[in-house]
Amino acid sequence: MLLSLTDQDPTSPAVQQQIARHYANIRGFWGEQACQSKDMAKAYKGLAQLYIDDPRFTVRNGKENPEYAAFLHKAMVYFADTQILS
């Protein structure tokens, strides 16, 4: 779903709604104990940076797609700054 929104502003309500779903999935994967940290915004931003820095996350279906990684990064950082309480 997020891939289909890359033509939109990463801060748009539609994108942020999907990022909220992504964040909820990440929290489930990380586990509640890890998510009790006061640094969840920092951790989520770190994951966003990983999406840009690690080439495994800039390839989609065998094709380079750094624009998608950059889009995710911007959307996730905005979400962390505006929605995750530190």
Secondary structure by P-SEA (a helix, b strand, c coil): ccccccccccccaaaaaaaaaaaaaaaaaaccccccccaaaaaaaaaaaaaacccccccccccccaaaaaaaaaaaaaaaaccccc
